[in-house]
Amino acid sequence: MADKRDYYEVLGVERSADQDEIKRAYRRLARQHHPDANPGDPSAGERFKEINEAYEVLSDAEKRSRYDQFGHAGLGRGADGGVGGGDFGPFGDLGGIFDAFFGGARSQGRRGPEPGADLRYDLELSLEEAAGGVAREIQFNRWDTCPICGGSGAKPGTKPVTCDKCHGTGELRLTQSGFFGQFVNIRPCDRCGGTGHIVETPCPDCKGKGRVYRPRKLEVKLPPGVDDGSRLRLQGEGEGGPRGGPAGDLYVVVGIRPHPVFKRDGTEIYCDVPVGFVQAALGAEVEVPTLDGRTALKIPEGTQTGTVFRLKGKGMPSLRGYGRGDQHVRVVIQTPKRLTPEQRQALLDFARAGGEDVPGAGPGGAPGAGWFKRRGSAK
């Protein structure tokens, strides 16, 4: 048993995981490691087998309970390395012993149609597209139920025949004698894979698989207000199920690109707007960007840097249809880096008129007398 990995580790779930988490993990891993999806990887088959074995145990409440208490030994191990069969010293097959005490092995019966796997598509949008809503065509590949054979895997005009090894039951039963008497081990038939049927004349389109791997195009309509991480479920657009089973779902997951100007918080939009210091001092009307284009914003006289103005209804639409949020505009006062002599003199006159001592305000650019007085009084 030392070489077998922990089943929870195989599926990448915690021991406290519920059945939905286990099922989602199994679907994701089975799709990733399916031999058909990894034709050049000879080890994909072994990984796929390990994933199925782990799911077979953890998806069954009785088997999972045994595994949680006794580990792999509580399940038994067949000659093929899977669950069931085998010998564990003087006590024989522990799986058979537990079956004898707890009502015997449960038959899974013939394997019929199974639901297809869910798929995920990541769709990136700009903030403007998210605000206005968008229709976008997407393309992806998926396993579809074969349209020629309808998922049976058999050539049209022919039918799968009953498996001659399990006689159509999809399972093999092995009666063994142990310390506590006879017990029956049940496992899926290795000839038909548990289906109870064998395809003698495969479908030419799917080569007997019952499914074909094909590209799919869809138009996806996203409503205004979608946020980063929003999910859109498209029922029945996932992969077609094995043996003609129903298709899974497609989940379109939205990602919003960072915007060079705006920041978003729910339905609220934030941005900084540069304003000249003369405009801020005297008051002015400036244009500011919004998601709907540019709009006028009145800057009152004496506005200080960091002042925030609210533009009502200029934020993001609500996904629930409750109108739109607001845009918050923060004023950032710009100070000129280069001044002409005329501009410099005008600023010095302004400073003197206000009684403000400015270094360099004296004749020839020397510090003014007031500056020396202030420095001296500070000592």
N, C-alpha and C positions, 0 to 999 in steps of 0.2 A: 504493500500500500504506500510505501514511502515515496514512490515515483509519481503518484497521482496528485494533481493540484487540488487545492480547496475549491469546491464548486462556486462558492461566493466570489472567490478571487477570479475564477474563470469568467464569470459574467460581469465582474466589476461592480458588485453591489454590496451593501452592508448586510450583516446578518439580520438586522431589523427590517429589511426591505419588504414591502408588501407585494402582492401578486402583480399589481399594475407595473411597479418598478421592475420586477423580474422579467415581465413580458416585454417591456420596452427595451430593456438591455439585451434580451435574447434576439429580438427582431433586428436591432441595430448591428449586433455582432454577426448574426447569421447572414445578413445581407453583405456585410463587409468581407467575410471569410468564405463565402460560398465558392465551391470549386469552379462553378461556371463563371464567376466574376474574377477568378484568378487563374486563368488557363496556363500561365507560365510558372506557377508556383506549386511544386509537388507537395509541399507541406500543408497547403490549404485544406486538403481533405482531412488530415488529422486534426487540425484546429477546429474545423467544422464539426467533426465527430465529437470532440471534447465539449464544444459549446452545446450541442444537442443533448449529450449525456448529462451535463450540468442542469440544463433546463428541464429534462425529463424528471429529475429528482426534485428540484426546488419548486416546480410548478404543481407537484402532487403533495397535498397536505400530509398524508401518511408517510410517504417516503422522506419528506423534508424533516418531519418530526424524528424519525429514526436517525437520519443523518446528523441532525443537531445534537442528538444524545450520544451516538456511538461512532460518528464519522463514517468513513467508507466501509468499515467492517460491518456496520449495521445494515448495509444494503446487499452485501454479497458481491462477488465479482466473477463473471463468466470467463470462459477460456479466451474470449475475444477481447478481454479487458474491460467490458462494459458491465452494466448492472445486471445481477442475476447469475445463478449457476456457481460453479467453483467449489473449493474445499478449503475449510479453515481448521485443519488439525482434527482433534478428537471430537469436535462438536459438529463436523460437517459444515454445510452452508448456513451461515448465520442468518442470511436473508430468509431461507426456508424456515428456520426455527421461529423467527419473528412472525412469519406468515402463519405458521401453525398456531401461534398464540393469539394473533390478532385478526383472525378470520380469513387467512389465505390471500394469495396474490390477486390483485384486481386486473381483470383483462381490459386492455385498451381497445380490443376489437379491431375490426378492419379500419384502416385509415382512409377516411373520405376526404372531401374537399376541405381545404384550410384557408383561412383569411389571408390575403396578401399583406405584405409589409407596408407600413407607413413610410412616406418619403419627406424630406425637408429640402426646401429651396431657399437660399439666401438672396434677397433682392435689395440692392442698395439704391437709395433715393437721395435727392437733394432736399434741403429744408423747404424750398419753394414748392417742390412736387408734393411733399408731405402736407403742406398747408392747403394746396388746391385740390388734392386728390389726383390720381393718375391711373390710366389704363396702360398696361405694359404687356407685351408679348414675351413669354419666357419659353425656353426650350431645355429639355432634360431627357435623359434616357431612363427607361424602366422596363421591367418584365411585364409583358401583357399576356393574358390568356390567348392561346393560339386561335386565331379566327378560323382556321381550316378544320381543326379537329375538335374545337370547343373545349380544349383542356384535357381530353382523354389521352392524347399522345399517339392514338392509333390513326392510321391512314383512313381517309373517308371511304366508306363502304365496308370497312372491317371493324371489329370490336376487340378489345382486350379479352384474353382467355383466362379462365380460372387457373390460379397457380397450382401446379401439381404437387408442391411440397407442403403447403398449408391447407390445400383444398378450399381456398377461397376465404378462410377465416382471417388471414392477415397475421396470424400468430402461431408460434410453435410452443407446445407444452411438453415438458420433460418431468416425468414422475421419478422421484428419488426417495431412497430410504435413508433416514437419519436416526439420531439418537432418540428422538421423540416420535418416531413412526414415519409414515410416508407423507410427502408433501409434493406439491406441483409448482414448478417454475414456469412462468409464462414470459415470452419475449417476442418482439416483432419478427416476422419471417424475414430471413436474410436473402431470400431469393426474389421476393416481390416487393421488399421494402415495407411490408405491412399493409399494402393496398389490397391484397387478395387476388390481384390480377397481374398478368404479364402481357406486355405489348409485343406481339410477334411481328406485326407489320407496322413499323413506326411511320408517323406522319412525316411527309417530305419537308414540310415547312419548319417544324419545331424539332425534328429528329427524335421524336418520342418523348420529349420533355414536357409537352403540354403547354409550354410558355415560350415566347419569343422576346428577345431583347431589342427594343426599338426606340427611336427618338420620338418625343412627344412635344407638340407645341400647344400652348394655351394662352389665352388673353386673360390677364389678371387685372381686376378693377379694385383699386385701393381707395377707401373713402378719405375725405379731408380730415386731417388731424392725427394720422397714424404716427406713432412714436417709435423710437429706437427699441427694437425687441418685440414690437407688435406682431401677432401671428394671425394669419388668415387660413382657415381650414377649408380645403376643397375636397368634399366627400367623394370617394370613389375614384380619385385621380392618383392614387398610389399604385403599388405593384399588384398585378393580377395574382390571385391566390393559386397555390398548387392544386392540381387535379380539378381545375375548374372552379375553385373557391372564389368568394367575392373579393373585389379589389380593396386594398387599403386606402388611406387618405393621404393627401398631399398638404403639407404645412408650409406656407410661404412666410418666411421670417424676415421682417423689415429691418434694414440697417440705415441710419441717417448719416450722411457725410458731414463732417465738421464744416461749419460756415465761417468764412473769413471775417464777417461783421457781427452776426447775431449769435447769441447764446440762448438756449431754450431751457425752460424749467416748466414742464407740463404744458399748460396753454399760455404761459407768460413768455415774452420775448424781451431780451436785454441787449443794449448796444451802447457804445460810447460815440459821442459826436464832438469833433474839435470845433472850438469857437475862438475867434480872435479876441484879445483882451480888450480892444476898443469896443467891439460889438458887445462884449459882456458888460463893460462899464456904462456904455450909453444905451444899451438895449438894441435889439435888432430882430429881424425875422430871417431865419435860416431854413434851408432845406435839409431834411433828414431822410435816410433810407428806411423803407418798411417792406414787408413781404408783398405789399400790393403796389410798390413803386415809391417814388419820392413824394413827400408831403411837407407842408410849411409848418414850422414850429416857432412861436413867438418867444424870444428870450427877453425877459424883463431887464430893466436898467439895474446894474449892480449885481448881476448874477455871479456867484462864486463857483470856482471849479469844484466838481463833485456833486453839484445840484442835480437832482433827478426829476425829470418831467414824465408824466404819464400820458400816453396816447391811447385813449379808450377804444377798445374793439379792434386794435391793430395787432393783436397777438395771434396765436394758433387757434383754429377751430376746435371745438370739443367733439370728441368721438361720439359722445352721447347726445349730441344735438342741442347743447345748452349755450349756443352762441359762441363768441370768441373771447379769448383772453385779451390782455392789454400789452402794450409795448412800453418798456421803461427806458428812457433816454437819459444817459448821464452826460453832463457837460464837462468837457476837458478843455480848460483855457490854454491856448497856445501862446507861447512867448517867442517873439521873433529872435532868430539867432544872429542875423546880420542887419545892421542899421545904417542908413545913409547919414551923412553929417546933418542934414536937415531934420531927419527923424530923431536923431540923438539929441539935437538941440531942443526940439519940441518936447521931448520927454524930460529934459533937465528943467525947462521952463515950467512944465507941469509939476515937477517935484518941488521946485521953489515956491510955486504958488500955493502948494498945500503945506508948506512948512516942513517938508521932508528933507533930511540931510542925506545926500547921495555921494558916496566915494567917487572921486573923479569929476565932481561938479564945479571945481575951481577953474580959474583961467588956465588955459593950456592943458587942460586935462588933469591938473593937480587936485588933490583932495580939497574940498571946501573947508572953511574955517569951522563951520559947525561940526564937521566930522572930527576935527582935532579936539574941540571942546568936549564932545561926547566921549571920546576915547580917554581924555584926561580925567573927566569926572568919574569914569568907571574905576580908576585906580584907587 
